Amino acid sequence: MQNSVTAQQTKTASNLSEALKQDIEKLSGKSKASISKSEALRIARTIWPQIFRVSEPVPMKIGIHKEMIATNLIPTIIIKIALHYFVGQDRYLEALKEGVTRIDINGNYASKVSQREAVGAEISLYRKQQKALTGNACDNREFVGRFKIKQ
């Protein structure tokens, strides 16, 4: 793993445009609340286009943030904001189906989505839809298919 992260860092660090470096520098000193989610995602997509595919998202390896942080290309806070925003989008949640391949930072096979993870994604989508319809968060206990959810 360390070799692939080092190769990615070397390959990408030399290819960062001056404009992107300036954008990263501007965001580096800001607090989490003042960093735009879409701006953080734009920067992450520029650096790792193979994993941040908005139109056709592919499930990411669990713990991919550790590989991204290890590259030292962008601050940890920007990585966390971008990941949180990206994996919470409907298209990404819809892509999390049991048995689908997860990818690592280089776009290579890492593992497969488990049934538990797929069901969790379906529940998240359901809750988002219910909130959009009613304007309220879902009740603490609900039945989704054959699964009973308790919080």
TITOR-926850 format. One record per residue: residue number from 1; residue in one letter; x, y, z of N, C-alpha, C in turn. Coordinates in Angstrom, 2 decimals. Each point is the difference from the previous one (the first is absolute). Last residue first. Example, Ala and Ser with C-alpha at 12.3 -4.5 7.8 and 13.67 -1.06 7.14 Angstrom:
<nodes>
    k  r     n_px     n_py     n_pz    ca_px    ca_py    ca_pz     c_px     c_py     c_pz
    2  S    12.85    -2.25     7.08     0.82     1.19     0.06    -0.77     1.09     0.73
    1  A     0.29    -5.72    -0.07    -0.89     1.19     0.00     0.90     1.20     0.00
</nodes>
This chain:
<nodes>
    k  r     n_px     n_py     n_pz    ca_px    ca_py    ca_pz     c_px     c_py     c_pz
  151  Q   -32.68     3.18    16.77     1.11     0.90     0.28     0.19     0.12     1.48
  150  K    -2.12    -3.74    -3.83    -0.12     0.67     1.30     1.19     0.90     0.17
  149  I    -2.81    -3.02    -4.07     1.09     0.90     0.35    -0.31     0.61     1.35
  148  K    -1.31    -4.61    -3.05    -0.51     0.98     0.95     1.18     0.83     0.48
  147  F    -1.00    -3.12    -4.65     0.89     0.45     1.05    -0.69     1.02     0.89
  146  R    -1.56    -2.11    -4.17    -0.15    -0.92     1.12     0.88     0.40     1.19
  145  G    -1.49     3.70    -3.24     0.07    -1.37    -0.47    -0.22    -0.92     1.17
  144  V     0.40     3.97     2.09     0.43     0.16    -1.37     0.20    -1.42    -0.53
  143  F    -2.28     2.76     4.49     0.20    -1.26    -0.69     0.35     0.31    -1.44
  142  E     0.78     2.94     4.81    -0.71    -0.16    -1.26     0.26    -1.40    -0.53
  141  R     0.97     3.80     4.32    -0.18    -1.42    -0.32    -0.86    -0.12    -1.24
  140  N     1.26     4.32     1.56     1.14    -0.79     0.45    -0.12    -1.48    -0.31
  139  D    -2.29     3.78    -3.16    -0.18    -0.50     1.36     1.19    -0.87     0.37
  138  C     0.93     3.63    -3.78    -0.81    -1.19     0.23    -0.10    -0.32     1.49
  137  A     0.62     5.09    -1.73     0.81    -1.21     0.05    -0.92    -1.17     0.31
  136  N    -2.09     4.21    -2.53     0.46    -0.43     1.32     0.89    -1.22    -0.13
  135  G    -2.31     2.05    -3.65     0.68     1.13     0.61     0.54    -0.32     1.39
  134  T    -2.37    -2.78    -3.48    -0.73     0.50     1.18     0.62     1.25     0.59
  133  L     1.83    -2.16    -3.97    -1.45    -0.01    -0.16    -0.73     0.70     1.15
  132  A     4.75    -0.56     0.08    -0.35     0.89    -1.10    -1.52     0.10    -0.17
  131  K     1.72    -3.05     3.13     0.23     1.37     0.47    -0.39     1.01    -1.08
  130  Q    -0.14    -4.54    -1.10    -1.06     0.33     0.95     0.15     1.43     0.51
  129  Q     3.38    -1.69    -2.80    -1.24     0.18    -0.75    -1.14     0.40     0.92
  128  K     4.12    -1.09     1.95     0.12     1.26    -0.73    -1.28     0.29    -0.77
  127  R     0.28    -4.13     2.19    -0.13     1.09     0.96     0.10     1.36    -0.68
  126  Y     0.76    -3.85    -2.60    -1.39     0.05     0.44    -0.22     1.18     0.94
  125  L     4.41    -0.93    -1.32    -0.78     0.55    -1.11    -1.47     0.17     0.40
  124  S     2.80    -2.17     3.06     0.35     1.43    -0.10    -0.79     0.69    -1.10
  123  I    -0.43    -4.65     0.40    -0.66     0.67     1.13     0.29     1.50    -0.04
  122  E     2.23    -2.72    -3.08    -1.42     0.06    -0.33    -0.78     0.74     1.09
  121  A     4.54    -0.85     0.78    -0.14     1.02    -1.05    -1.47     0.15    -0.39
  120  G     1.10    -3.42     3.03     0.21     1.30     0.62    -0.18     1.14    -0.99
  119  V    -0.04    -4.39    -1.62    -1.24     0.28     0.72     0.10     1.36     0.69
  118  A     3.86    -1.57    -2.09    -1.02     0.28    -1.01    -1.33     0.37     0.66
  117  E     3.54    -1.43     2.76     0.30     1.33    -0.55    -1.06     0.41    -1.03
  116  R    -0.27    -4.37     1.78    -0.26     0.98     1.07     0.21     1.44    -0.52
  115  Q     1.17    -3.64    -2.77    -1.45     0.15     0.08    -0.36     1.07     1.03
  114  S     4.76     0.59    -2.26    -0.69    -1.06     0.73    -1.51     0.26     0.01
  113  V     4.04     1.39    -3.63    -1.00     0.55     0.92    -0.74    -1.17     0.65
  112  K     5.13    -0.58    -1.71    -1.37     0.04    -0.49    -0.92     0.58     1.06
  111  S     5.50     0.92    -1.27    -0.86    -0.96     0.70    -1.38     0.06    -0.64
  110  A     3.95     2.02    -2.08     0.40    -0.05     1.41    -0.80    -1.05     0.77
  109  Y     1.67     1.75    -5.41    -0.89    -0.81     0.83     0.52    -0.04     1.44
  108  N     1.55     4.25    -2.85     0.12    -1.46    -0.07    -0.99    -0.67     0.94
  107  G     1.03     4.84    -0.65    -1.05    -0.53    -0.86     0.05    -1.50    -0.16
  106  N     2.75     2.93     2.87     0.49    -0.06    -1.37    -1.04    -0.55    -0.98
  105  I    -0.82     0.35     4.74     0.38     1.35    -0.44     0.49     0.03    -1.45
  104  D    -3.14    -4.12     1.11     0.95     0.72     0.86     0.35     1.34    -0.64
  103  I    -4.78    -3.05    -0.44     1.30     0.33    -0.58     0.87     0.76     1.01
  102  R    -4.40    -3.91    -0.22     0.49     1.27     0.54     1.38     0.25    -0.62
  101  T    -4.32    -3.19    -1.84     1.41     0.19     0.31     0.27     1.40     0.54
  100  V    -4.68    -2.92     0.49     0.65     0.94    -0.91     1.43     0.25     0.49
   99  G    -3.30    -2.72     2.40     0.87    -0.67    -0.97     0.70     0.91    -0.99
   98  E    -4.39     1.83     2.34     0.74    -1.16     0.48     0.79    -0.66    -1.14
   97  K    -1.01     5.19    -0.28    -0.79    -1.22    -0.10     0.88    -1.17     0.41
   96  L     0.23     5.49    -0.48     0.39    -0.97     1.02    -0.96    -1.18     0.02
   95  A    -0.59     3.91    -2.77     1.06    -0.87    -0.54     0.43    -1.07     1.00
   94  E    -3.14     3.45     1.14    -0.62    -0.94    -0.93     1.02    -0.98    -0.58
   93  L     1.53     3.53     2.72    -0.74    -0.97     0.82    -0.68    -1.05    -0.87
   92  Y     2.15     3.55    -2.18     0.99    -0.85     0.65    -0.71    -1.08     0.82
   91  R    -2.71     3.26    -2.03     0.62    -0.88    -1.02     1.03    -0.95     0.62
   90  D    -2.09     3.35     2.77    -0.89    -1.09    -0.39     0.64    -0.96    -0.99
   89  Q     3.08     2.73     3.48    -0.84     0.30    -1.16    -0.79    -1.22    -0.42
   88  G     3.41     0.27     3.52    -1.37     0.24     0.42    -0.94     0.31    -1.15
   87  V     4.78    -0.65    -0.41    -0.63    -1.28     0.35    -1.42     0.16     0.51
   86  F     2.54     3.94    -1.20    -0.11    -0.91    -1.14    -0.75    -1.28     0.36
   85  Y     1.01     3.25     3.40    -0.96     0.53    -0.97    -0.25    -1.00    -1.12
   84  H     3.32    -1.03     3.14    -1.31     0.00     0.66    -1.08     0.47    -0.96
   83  L     4.48     0.21    -1.49    -0.48    -1.37     0.12    -1.40    -0.05     0.61
   82  A     2.14     4.21    -0.25    -0.31    -0.51    -1.34    -0.57    -1.41     0.06
   81  I     1.54     1.96     4.03    -1.21     0.70    -0.48    -0.42    -0.57    -1.36
   80  K     4.05    -1.60     1.82    -1.15    -0.46     0.77    -1.30     0.64    -0.47
   79  I     4.08     1.43    -1.93    -0.27    -1.39    -0.36    -1.27    -0.48     0.71
   78  I     1.62     4.18     1.19    -0.58     0.06    -1.35    -0.36    -1.40    -0.47
   77  I     2.28     0.40     4.09    -1.36     0.53     0.12    -0.70     0.07    -1.36
   76  T     4.65    -1.25     0.30    -0.93    -1.04     0.46    -1.43     0.49     0.04
   75  P     3.49     2.34    -3.41    -0.22    -0.13     1.44    -1.08    -1.04     0.33
   74  I     2.88    -0.67    -4.46    -0.94     1.02     0.48    -0.23    -0.22     1.50
   73  L     3.35    -2.52    -2.13    -0.28     0.92    -1.09    -0.93     1.13     0.41
   72  N     2.05    -4.16     2.29     0.35     1.37     0.39    -0.23     1.02    -1.12
   71  T    -0.65    -5.07     0.53     0.61     0.65    -1.15     0.48     1.41     0.32
   70  A    -2.44    -2.76     3.15     1.42    -0.37    -0.12     0.69     0.65    -1.19
   69  I    -4.71     0.44     0.70     0.74     0.82     0.96     1.50    -0.27    -0.13
   68  M    -2.87    -2.69    -2.52    -0.02     1.37    -0.50     0.81     0.93     0.90
   67  E    -0.63    -4.46     1.32     0.89     0.05    -1.15     0.09     1.43    -0.54
   66  K    -3.05    -0.79     3.43     1.37    -0.15     0.53     1.02     0.07    -1.13
   65  H    -4.65    -0.03    -0.98     0.45     1.32     0.49     1.43    -0.07     0.54
   64  I    -2.49    -3.87    -1.38     0.73     0.67    -1.08     0.53     1.36     0.45
   63  G    -2.73    -3.59     2.34     1.27     0.53     0.49     0.81     0.72    -1.06
   62  I    -3.36    -3.33    -1.85    -0.18     0.47     1.37     1.38     0.41     0.52
   61  K    -1.17     0.24    -5.24     0.57    -0.87     1.03    -0.28     0.60     1.38
   60  M    -3.33     1.44    -3.90     1.41     0.14     0.38     0.37    -0.99     1.09
   59  P    -3.93     0.10    -4.19     0.29    -0.06     1.43     1.51     0.04     0.28
   58  V    -2.03     2.46    -4.23     0.39    -1.37     0.32     0.31    -0.03     1.49
   57  P    -2.91     3.51    -3.68     0.82    -0.30     1.18     0.23    -1.49     0.19
   56  E    -1.38     3.37    -3.96    -0.02    -1.46     0.17     0.85    -0.39     1.21
   55  S    -0.73     4.60    -0.88    -1.04    -0.54    -0.87    -0.15    -1.51     0.13
   54  V     3.42     2.33     2.48    -1.32     0.43     0.42    -1.10    -0.63    -0.86
   53  R     5.05    -1.42     1.48    -0.78     0.08    -1.23    -1.45     0.31     0.38
   52  F     4.71    -0.53     2.43    -1.08     0.96     0.22    -0.75     0.21    -1.31
   51  I     3.75    -2.91     0.07    -0.87    -0.46     1.09    -1.16     0.94     0.29
   50  Q     3.31     0.76    -3.49    -0.39    -1.40    -0.17    -0.90    -0.50     1.12
   49  P     2.11     4.43    -0.12    -1.20    -0.12    -0.85    -0.50    -1.44    -0.15
   48  W     3.19     2.91     3.28    -0.33    -1.43    -0.12    -1.24    -0.20    -0.86
   47  I     1.84     4.42     0.50     1.16    -0.81     0.36    -0.24    -1.49    -0.23
   46  T    -3.48     3.12    -0.78     1.11     0.39    -0.87     1.21    -0.89     0.26
   45  R    -3.81    -0.43     2.76    -0.24    -0.56    -1.34     1.13     0.33    -0.95
   44  A     0.08     1.93     4.31     0.25    -1.44     0.09    -0.19    -0.67    -1.37
   43  I    -1.08     4.57     0.32     1.45    -0.20     0.16     0.34    -1.49     0.03
   42  R    -4.54     1.16    -0.10     0.64     0.39    -1.26     1.51    -0.24     0.06
   41  L    -2.56    -0.60     3.94    -0.18    -1.10    -0.95     0.68     0.32    -1.33
   40  A    -0.03     3.37     3.24     0.84    -1.11     0.47    -0.09    -1.17    -0.97
   39  E    -2.86     3.57    -0.80     1.37     0.40    -0.29     0.98    -1.09     0.42
   38  S    -4.57    -0.53     1.02     0.22    -0.15    -1.44     1.42     0.39    -0.40
   37  K    -1.38     0.59     4.49     0.05    -1.43    -0.34     0.32    -0.19    -1.47
   36  S     1.65     4.34     2.81    -1.13    -0.47    -0.81     0.18    -1.48    -0.35
   35  I     1.96     2.71     4.34     0.42    -0.63    -1.25    -1.23    -0.56    -0.71
   34  S    -0.04     2.06     4.42     0.11     1.01    -1.05     0.48    -0.57    -1.34
   33  A    -0.53    -2.62     4.10    -1.30     0.61    -0.30     0.08     0.99    -1.17
   32  K     3.96    -2.08     1.76    -0.84    -0.97    -0.68    -1.31     0.63    -0.45
   31  S     4.05     3.37     0.48    -0.63    -0.98     0.89    -0.90    -0.92    -0.83
   30  K     4.46     2.45    -2.13    -1.39     0.20     0.38    -0.49    -1.09     0.96
   29  G     4.40     0.46    -2.36    -0.11     0.73     1.26    -1.42     0.16     0.52
   28  S     1.04    -2.27    -4.20     0.79    -0.61     1.08    -0.17     0.70     1.34
   27  L    -1.81     1.34    -4.43    -0.85    -0.80     0.88     0.74    -0.55     1.22
   26  K     2.33     2.51    -3.35    -1.07     0.84     0.54    -0.85    -0.75     1.02
   25  E     3.33    -2.40    -2.40     0.60     0.91     0.98    -1.06     0.89     0.66
   24  I    -1.28    -2.74    -3.58     0.29    -0.82     1.18     0.56     0.87     1.11
   23  D    -0.66     2.03    -4.13    -1.29    -0.33     0.60     0.18    -0.81     1.28
   22  Q     3.83     0.94    -2.59    -0.49     1.22     0.66    -1.34    -0.25     0.69
   21  K     1.83    -3.46    -2.59     0.83     0.20     1.19    -0.46     1.23     0.78
   20  L    -2.02    -0.80    -4.14    -0.46    -0.97     1.00     0.80     0.14     1.29
   19  A     1.32     2.63    -3.63    -1.32     0.44     0.46    -0.52    -0.94     1.08
   18  E     4.00    -1.13    -2.23     0.21     1.11     0.94    -1.33     0.49     0.58
   17  S     0.27    -5.10    -1.53     0.12     1.31    -0.63     0.21     1.07     1.07
   16  L     1.46    -5.30     0.19    -0.95     0.97     0.52     0.23     1.36    -0.66
   15  N     2.63    -4.16    -0.62    -0.99     0.40    -1.00    -1.00     1.02     0.51
   14  S     3.51    -2.16     2.62     0.67     0.77    -1.06    -1.00     0.54    -1.02
   13  A    -1.55    -2.76     3.54     0.56     1.23     0.56     0.66     0.85    -1.08
   12  T    -1.77    -4.45    -0.97    -0.97     1.09     0.07     0.61     1.31     0.47
   11  K     2.62    -4.07    -0.38    -0.64     0.25    -1.28    -0.87     1.25     0.06
   10  T     2.02    -1.53     3.98     1.00     0.50    -0.92    -0.64     0.39    -1.33
    9  Q    -2.77    -2.07     3.18     0.43     1.32     0.48     0.99     0.62    -0.98
    8  Q    -1.41    -4.42    -0.77    -1.09     0.94    -0.27     0.43     1.41     0.40
    7  A     2.95    -3.47     1.03    -0.06     0.18    -1.45    -1.08     1.02    -0.36
    6  T     0.32    -1.27     4.48     1.16     0.80    -0.37     0.00     0.27    -1.50
    5  V    -3.28    -2.86     1.68    -0.26     1.36     0.46     1.15     0.90    -0.41
    4  S     0.45    -4.56    -0.89    -1.01     0.59    -0.88    -0.32     1.44     0.41
    3  N     3.02    -2.52     2.69     0.58     0.30    -1.31    -1.00     0.66    -0.93
    2  Q    -1.43    -1.53     4.25     0.84     1.19     0.12     0.60     0.39    -1.34
    1  M    -2.52    -4.03     0.44    -0.82     1.18     0.00     0.87     1.25     0.00
</nodes>
